Amino acid sequence: AHPYMRALRRGIGIYIDDSAFSVYRRVVQRLAQQGKLAIAWDDAWKDYGTAMHPRTTWMFWTSNAVNGERAMQKAADDGHDVIAASGDPWYLSNSNEYTVRDMYEYDPCDCSNNQNSVNCVNTTAACARVLGVEAAFWMDSFDSSQLENGLWPRAAAVAERGWSSSKLKWYTNTTQATQSTATRLGMFRCHLMERGVAAMPVTVEWNHKYGSNRVSEPGSCMVQ
């Protein structure tokens, strides 16, 4: 190992024969002593749950209930901060080929959303524990030629969901009182294209096989 890493392990008290749990707990404790917070994937929650340090922030990416319960809700109810990073639908490279609309309509603070009813919380107190959201695009099956299409404008829809009120629940409005999310993201796609960014059409599914998709019909960059 690199000398820096050997010194770091000695300083924290990590040894070769330590269990993964011991390593996790010591790292979190050391960070807490320095006034910092550790973020752990929910894989560790599945294995160790509430035995982990109480200052651990949990990032939930899997969409499987743990021990028959919503793990994200359980972590928040136990006083942990959480980050919503659900692979369904917020892994942009997901083979389920989620649309811009799908990205927006998953609300981690509303389990009645029509995208994911496991990685979510259903109380005001638990929602206050949701620090933020994360989307990811894994490049193991793609290259840079597909990155812009894979990211945009779906990543913008995730951001919209993250900073929007839960009252702005639907992608399109039922009234004309306010501009719809669909209209804003359509305009955003046009701005990206004007700047040379190869943003995917807002009205089609992202195609996992090709890392993109074609426009549905001739027309404005807002509604293709």
N, C-alpha and C positions, 0 to 999 in steps of 0.2 A: 504494500500500500504506500501511497505517497506520504512523505514525512509529516506533512500538515495533517493528514487524516489520522495518522498514528497518534500524533500529539492531541488531536481533538478527542479521539476515543479515550485516551488516558485521562484527559481533563474531565470528561463526562462520567468516566468509570464504566466504559463498555468493553467487554471482553469477548473473545472469539466464541466461547461456549455459552454465551448469554442467549436466552430465548428472545424471540421477536418482541414479546410483550415487555420484557425487561428493558429492551433497547428503546421502544416507544416511550415507556413511562419515564425513563431517565432523561431522554431528549426533551420531553414536554416539561419536566420539572426544571431542567436547566434553563430553558427559555423563559419559564414563569419567573424564575429568580432574576432574570434580566429585564423583566417587565414586558416580555414579548409573548405572543400567542402562537401555538402550533396548530396547523391545519392537517387533518388526517382524512384519508379517503374512508368511505364507509365500509370497505373491506375489513378494516380493523375493528369497526363497530360490530360487525357480524361476529368476529372472533372473540372480542373482549368486552364490548358494550360499556356498561357503567363502571367496570373495573379500571378503565382508563382515567387519566388525570382529569379532574373536573373542569380544568381550563382548556381542554381540547376543543377546538372548533372542528365540526364534522362537515365534510363535503360529500354530499350524496349523489352518486352517479348511477348506481344500479337501480333497477326498478323491481326488485324482489322484496316482498315482505320478509322481515326477520322475526323468527319465532311467532309467526302469525299476526304480526302487528306492523303498522307503519313505522319504520325505524326512524324516519325523519321527524315525525310527530313525537315519538318517544324521546329522542335526543333533546328536542326543544323543551318538552315537558319536564325533563330532568335538569333543565337549567343550562344546557349547552347552546352556544351559538352554532348556526348551521349555514351552509352555502348550498343553494340549489344548482346542481350541475347534471341533471338527469340525462342519461344517454338517449332516452326516449322522451322528448324528441330533440334534445339540444346537442347531441353529437351530430354535427353537420355532415359528417361522412357516413352516417348511419345508412345501412342498406335498406331500411324501411322507406327511404326516399320522401322525407317530410317536406312539406311546402312552406312558403313564407307564412301563410295563415296558421299552419300547425305550430310553428315556432312561437307565434304571438299568443295563441289561445291556451297554451300551457301556462297556468298560473300556479306557482308552488304554494301560494297562500289561499287556494280555493280548490278543494278536492273534488268539486263538482265540474272541474274543467274536463273537456272531452278528449284530452290527450294522455294524461297520466294521473291516476287516482291513488297511486301508492307513494310516489315521491312528492309529498305535499303535506301541508299542515292545515288544520281546520278551525283554529281558534285565534283570536286577536293576540293573546299573549304569546302563542307559539310563532305567529307571523312576525312579531317584534324581534324574535331571535334569528330571523332570516337576514343575514348580513348582506347578501347579494346573490348574483346569479353568474353562471359561467357557461359558455359554449366552447366546444372543441372541434377541431377538424384534424383527424389523424391522417398523416401522410404516408402510411405504410403501403397503401395501394394506389397512390396518386403522385403526381409531380407538380412542379410549379405552374405548368400550363393549365392546370385545372383548379388552382387555388382560388383565384379571384371569383370564378363562377360558384365555387363551393361555399365561399364566405358570404358573398353579397348577392341580394340584400337580406338573406336570412339571418345573418348575425345582427343586422340592424333591428330586425323584428324581436330578437331576444333582448336587445338593449331597451327597446320600447317597452317590453313587458316588465323589465326590471325596474324602470323608473316611473312607470305609470301606476295610477291608482287602480285597485281591484275593481272599482266602479267602471273603468274603461275596459269592459270585459270582452267585447266582441270586436273582431277584426274590421267589420263593416258596421256602419251606423244604421239604426232603424229610422232616424230622423236626420234632417239636414242642419240641426242646431250647431253641430261642431264638425270639423273636418275629420273624416274617418282615418283610421290607421292605414287602411289599404291605399287611400289617396296619398297620404304622406310618404309611404314607402315607395309608391309608384313614382312620385316626384323625385325622391332620393335616388332611385335607380337612374332616372334621366340625368341627374346631376353627375352621378358616377360615370355614366357613359360619356358625357361631355368632357370629362377629365381623363378619358382613356382607360377606365376601369371596366373590365369585361364582366359586368354584373348580370346575373341570370334574370330572365323574365319573372315577374312577380306572380303570374297566374298559372305556372306549370310546376309539376313535381320535379325536384332535383333527381336526375337519373344516375344511380350509383354506378352502373356499368360504364358509363361514358364520362362521369364526373361533370355533367352539365345537362342541358336539355335545350331543345330548339324552341323558338317562339311558337305560340299556338296559332297565330294568324297575323297577316299584315296589319299595321296600325301604329298607334302611339307607343313610345317606349314606356309609358305609364301603365298600359293595360295589356300588353302582349303576354 
